[in-house]
Amino acid sequence: MKALIFHPALAPYRVDFFNSLNEYYSASFYFSLKNVSDQKFNQENLKSLCNFKCNYVSNGFEILGRSIRTGVFSIIKKENPDIIFCAEYSQITLLTFLYCKIKNPKIKIYTLSDDSIKNSEDRKGLRLFFRNFISKNINGVVFTSKDVSNWYKTNVSNKSNTLDFPVIHSEKSLLKKYSNAINQANVNIGNYNLKNKKVLLYVGRLVDVKNLFFLIKCFSNVKGKDKKLVLVGEGVLKEKLIEFTQKLGILEDVLFIGRKEGVELYNWYLFSQLFVLPSTYEPFGAVVNEALVGGCRVLCSDLAGASSLINKKNGVLFNPNEENDLSTKLKQAFDEVKPLGKSITELRESAMPFTFDQKMQDLLKNI
């Protein structure tokens, strides 16, 4: 079968998924943007990991922060696919639906939705209208978890085929990257004096929805000489967050590492015992998958889509609006882990509850 994939931009957490689609189908990929709008990834490096060619829907314009693209009809006509994968309930998804409805109803249409249950419940106005209209009139929607899929069936429609595939990496490809990062991990253990320390890691943007003032306050409630909070990322709140840690008297216990990619990022997952995602708004949170594959125990906001990856064996969920809840669970988590040694020599076992291949096979079987 021939597949056509429309997507906003190429990101690290979608490469393995797209590679698998290209292996299963004869696939063509078209991206609306040359890079992710709120994070600038090294696109040349990402393309080197792809087994497909990246094409772009280059015609169009930007309005009110949104990309409006033209030429979708001509691309579909040119590629003549059997199935089309779109992203969310976007303008391109709507144009795809209109083309197939008018020109070729035999083409199957699926869209990928990163919505969590919270995001789904909060949709209003035009966003709600387009979600309901599009999703009810295409072949199916691929959600990030069974919980969101079941919510959709109950609250929106059971007419379309609802499937689930989380935003995850292939363990095989990610573990190769982690193996290459062991030396850098040992360098950082030494450079940041982390021997005999217990490390709580956060990876992401330093912006409001990530709830980092809340995280830092909860960390200050359980602070100790053997504990470190590491923040890997950049954002508009960085200076204010540094000032906040000074005010709380824990500046020496909080490391602001800056934004990292590749080995400079991956090495932190290899020795940090704990990982936290405190967001009040998070459609999914691919970093949770990265942390679990690295063997971290994860404390995850119960509002994040990636909460579906957490079970009693690999982490805990918490209310990102309840300071006592996270503080209590942080204390318990720190008490349960051992301090770091001088160095690491091997990768830890993945803590993911399932494998990438298992999920991919289930998805393709049910489309």
N, C-alpha and C positions, 0 to 999 in steps of 0.2 A: 504493500500500500504506500501511496505517496502522502506525506504529511507536510503541512505548512504551519510554521510556528511564528506568531506575532508576539513580541514581548517588549517592554519598555527599554531595558538595557541589560547588558551582560554583567552579571555579578558572580563572585566566587561561589556562593552557595547554590547557584543554579547550573554550574558547568557540568557536573556529573549527571544531573537529571537530563540536560539537553544532549549530552553525549549518548546516554542510554536511549533516548528517543531516536537519535540518528542511527543507532545500531539496529533498532527494531524496524524503523520505517526508512523509506527513501525520503529524507527530510530536507526542507529548505527553511532557513532562519532569517527573520527580518526584525531588526530592532529600531525603535522610534528615536532613541537617543544614543549618542556616542559614549555616554557614561551615566552611572546612576546619579540622579539629581542631587541627593543630599550627601553622597559619599563618592569621592573620586578615586576609583580603583585603577591600578596599573593595567590598562586594557591590553597592551601588547603582551604582557605576561599571561593574562587570562586567555587570550586568543591562542597562545602557544599550547594551552592545555585542552583546546577544543578539537574534536575530530570532525568538525563541520566548518563551513565558511560563514562568516558573519556578513549579512547584507543589511542595508538600512533603508527605512522608509524616509527618504530624505526630503520629499516635498511636503510643505506645510508651513506652519507658523506657531508662535507661542502667544498665548493670551491668558492673562491673570494667573501666571505660573503653570499653565497647562499646555501640553503639546497637542496641537490639532494637526493631524496628518492627512494628506490627500494621496491619491495614487493606489489606494488599497484595492480597488476593483481591478485595476490593470495587473497588479501583482497576483491576485487570485487567478485571473484569466491566464496569465503567463505560466504559473506553476501547475495549474489544473490538478489540485490535490483531491485525495479521497477523504481526508480529515484535516480540520484546522484547529489548532490550539491557540487561544487568545489569552489575554491577561485581564482579570477582573471584569468589570462591566463598563469598559472604556468606550471611547468614541470609535476606536478601531474594531472592537467587538461588535458594536452596533452596526457599523458599515459591513462587516463580514456577514452578519445575520441577514441584512437587507440584500446583499449580493446573492447569497445562497437561496434565499426565499424567492427571488425574482429569476435568477439565471440558472441555478443548479441545486434544486432541493435535495439531491442525493448526497451532497457533501455533508459529512458529519461535523458538528461544531461543539467543541468543549472549551470551557474557560477555566483558568486557574485562579482560585480565590484564596488570598492569604488571610482572610478575615478570621478573627477569633470569635467566640460567641459574644463577647462584650462589644466588639466592633459591629457585628451583625445586628445586635439589639439597638445600637446607637445610630444606625443609618436613618436619615431623615430627608425630607424634601425630594429634590431631583435624584440624589444618590439612591434613595430608597426606591423611587419609581423605576429607574434604569435597572437596578438590581433585580427587582421583581419581574419587570417586563422581559429583560434579556434571558435571565436564568430559566424562566418558564417556557421560553420559545426556542431553546437550543437543545442539543442532545444530552448535555450533561455539564456538571460542575465538579471540578476536582478541588476539594477542600484540604486543609492541612491536618485534619484529624477526624476520627469517626464521631467525636462529640459534636463538632460543628456540623458535620453532615447530618447527624440525627436531629440537631436543632433546626436545621433548614427544612427537613422533611416535615417536622411537626408544625413549624411556624410560618413557612413560606409556601412550599409546594412539594408534593411527592411525585409530580409529573415527570420531571427530568431525572436522568440517571445521576446519582450522587456518589462520588468516589472520594477516597482520601489518599493523599501523599504529602507527608510533612516536608518542610524546607530543610533538607539534610544533605550531607555529603556522602559519597561512597567511602566506607571505612578503608577500603583498599587504597584509594588514592590519598586520603587524608593521613593515614598512618605512614605512608611513604614520606609525606611532607614533614610529619612529626619526627621521623627517624633522622631526617636531615637537619633537624633543629636541636638535637640533643647537645651538641657542642656549645651552641649559643645559650642553651638553658644553663649549662654549668658556668659559663662566663657570667651570666646575670646573677646566679646564686652568689658568686663571689663579689661581683661589682656592687651589688646592693646589700651585701652583708646579710643574706637570708639564711645562712646556716643556723640550725636550731630554732628556726622560726616557723610559725604556722601562717600560711598565706591565703588571704581571701582575694580572689581576682574578679574584676569587672572589666568587660570589653564592650566598648560602644561609644556613641557620641555623648558629649557633655552638654546635654540640653534638658529642658524642663521635664519632658515626658519620661525621661529615664529615672527621675525621682532620686537624684544623687544626694541632695541635702538630707533627705530621709535616711538614705543608706549610711552616710557618714555619721549622722546622729546616732543611729542604732549601733554602729561599730564603736562609737565612743562609749557607749553603755557597757561594752564588754572588753574594752581595751586592756592590753597587758604588754609587758616587755617582750613576750614571745610571739606577738601577733602583728601582722602587717596587712594593710588594705592596699591593693595595687589597682590603679585606674589606668587602663590602656585606652586612649582615645583623646580627641580634641573637640572643642566646641565653645560656644559663646559664654558658657558659665565657668570656664576654667579658673579665671582670676577670683571670682566670687567664691568658688568652692575652696580654693586655697585659703582665702581669708576666713572662711567658715571653720576650716580645720585648725587654723591658728587660734581662733576664738575659743574653740573647744579644748585647746591645749594638746592636740594630737598630730600636729604637723609632721613630726618625725616618724609617726607610725603610718602615714599615708603617702604612697608613692604615686606621683603623676608622671606617667611614662611617655605620654604623647601618642599620636596615632601611628600604628605600625601595620605592615603587611608582610606576608611571606614568613620566612624564618624568624624575623624580628617580632612577629606576632605569635606564631605557633609555639615558640619555645616556652611562653608563659603558661600554656595549658599543661605542659609536661611535668611541672613540679608543684604548681599551686594545688594545695589539697582541697580547697573550697572554691566554688564559683557562685556568683550571685547576679541575678537579673531582677532589679527592683522596679521595673517600669509600671507606670499607671496606664500607659497605652502602648501596646505592642502586638501588632497583628500576628506575628509568630516569634521570631527571635532565634535566628540561625546559630548564634553564638552558644546557645545551650547545647545543641548537637555537637559543636566543636569541643566544648568542655567535657561532655560525657564520653566522647571518643577518646579524649585525652586522659580519662580516668578520674576526673574531678568529681567530688560530691557537690551537687547543685542545689542551691536555694533559689527557687523561682517564684516570681510574682504569680498569684493565681489568676491575674487578668491577662497574662501573656499566652499566646497560642501555643508556645513551646511547653506550657505546663502539661500538655498531653504526653510528653516524653518522660515525665517524672513518676517514679513509683517508690515504694518503701525501701527498695534496695539501693537506689541511686541518688536520692535527695528528698527534699521536702518542699511543700508549697507554703506561701505565706500571704497575708493580706497586706498589700503595699501602702495601705492607709492606717495601719495599726502598728505603732512603734513598739509596743510591748510584744507583739506577736513575732516580729522579726528579731528583736533583741534576744528574746528567749530562745528562739531556734538557732540564732548565731552562737550563743553561748554553748548550747548543747553540741552543735556541730564542731566548734573549736575544741571542746572537751574530748570529742571522740577521735580526733586525728592526731597523728604523731608529728613531732617537729621534723623539719628537713634535715637530711644529712649534709655532708660537705658537697656531694655531687650526686648525679643520677647516671645510671649506666644502661638502663633499658626503659622501654615504654611500659606503661601500666595497661591493664586489661580494659577494654572498652566497657563503659557502663550503659550503653544504649540498650533499650529493651527489645530491639529488633534490628535487623540488618537492612541496609539500603536495597540489596538485591531482593530480599523478601517482599519489601513494599513495592518495588518496581514491577516484579512479576505479577503481584496481585492487581496492580493498576492496569497493566497492559492486557491481562486476561479478562478484565471486566469492562473494558472500553468497547 
